[in-house]
Amino acid sequence: MSIHSGAVAIRGVDVETGEILWNATARFTRQVPGSPEDLLMKLTCQALATAWGFRPPGGQAIPSQSMCAADKPIAPDSP
């Protein structure tokens, strides 16, 4: 089994206007075992969960088996 580290940056863009609708990043802060494909999938799930409000932004310790699990979006900040 290989050991990898990585990061992803994603964004949703309105293709008609070019407006960026949302963006997020995710990275492993240490090297983790697994294939590059598995690492990319887990990081992408984490970034999407953050961008879509299922997880708050910021550093979080999330076990790899729970990386793509999300129950419901978090409540938006009150004005």
Secondary structure, 3 states (H helix, E strand, C coil): CCEECCEEEEEEECCCCCCEEEEEEEECCCCEECCHHHHHHHHHHHHHHHHCCCCCCCCCCCCHHHCCCCCCCCCCCCC
